[in-house]
Amino acid sequence: MTKRLTNREYFLKIIQMMNTYFKEKISKEDAIRIYDDEIAPYGYPSHQKYMLYQAEILNTYNDNILSGKYKKYFKNPPTQGLGFSKVLNTSYYITDSLAHSLFNTDSPNDFKFIKRVMSLDVLPTFTVVFSNDFDLGEDVCANVRRIDICKKDTGISVQVHSGKSAGQVQYDFLIPIVENDCCQLCATKEFFIENELGYITLFKGLAHSIKKDDLKKEIIELFKSNISAFQNETLPKMYRFVINLLCLMTQEPEIVTTQKPKSKYRTTNSKGFSAEKINNMPNVKWLGADFTTRTIQSNQEDKDPSDRTAGSPKRSHWRRGHWHTISQGPKRVQKKLKWFQPVFIKGHKQINIKEEV
């Protein structure tokens, strides 16, 4: 009887297979370090499942290139393989309340400030992990699970991982550094289109189906439709979130807190005798651990005049947040950007707070 591999053993096997594709190898010690680097808090996607899935999809993607299987389905198939990164990102686990508030805040109009923010000390690389319950509503990335943010020479590279498990679909885009006061978001959209970044999502997302020769035309069209929706609808949301988060981490560094583990050991997969345990559990870095969403009733006196609607009961909704430049110090020459967080207006017609984002 063949022994069933544990998740860790399976991960190491895949890394070993991937080492045959590239000159730069990942050692067994490095692979174990990558796999055991994070232990997600309760209610958040498993770091181990994410790493395992990423290894699987990259290995399949590379295998499809070498075997020429992409040529069967695409006129311009990928020819460049992708390696598994040995760089360990610092992970920040964000609370649902802060995540929704950042998505519902208009990004600053001060492009000079944004440029300064893009050179943050927290960069070049970190990851924001969303809870299993976080939901963007009607969106191709409704189940966004993590966003990788990495500083490049040309701007900020962003990877959005979406999916009910650990984030099975990955969308890539770049926030380029612009000259003068050009629209940063416009430049981000143009870069996505001109560099055909959507095809990275297409080729990786279809890798398993192509390997099995089980790819139907309607599946390709569905992926293309999702990429188009990401470009037109989701990318502006993700841009807004990333810029707002970087601004907040600059202006209010106390938004980041560190929680020490309660125990030294944690089971990482399965049950029974095959369970694996990790000692020296890492600290958990939180974004917005003490943050609370500001909520008011629609009939309160301090509501926005634009919210006044005669007739039928109002539906619950968000009143958008914004950034405002505050003058302070001697002669008020010192400038600081202050965040006026969004407000959730509870109407008479109730909905879930995460529905309207």
Secondary structure, DSSP 8 states (H G I E B T S, - for coil): ------HHHHHHHHHHHHTTT-SS---HHHHHHHHTS----TTS--HHHHHHHHHHHHHHHHHHHHHTGGGGT-SS-------------EEEEE-HHHHHHHHTB---S-HHHHHHHTT-TT-SEEEEE--TT---SSSTTTTEEEEEEEE-SSEEEEEEEESSSS--EEEEEEEE--STT--HHHHHHHHHHHTTTHHHHHHHHTHHHHHTT---HHHHHHHHHHHHHIIIIIHHHHHHHHHHHHHHHHH-GGGEEEE--SSS-EEEE-SGGG-EEESS---EEEESTT---EEEETTSTTS-GGG---SS--B-EEE-BEEEEEEESGGG-EEEEEEE--EEEE-SB---TTT--
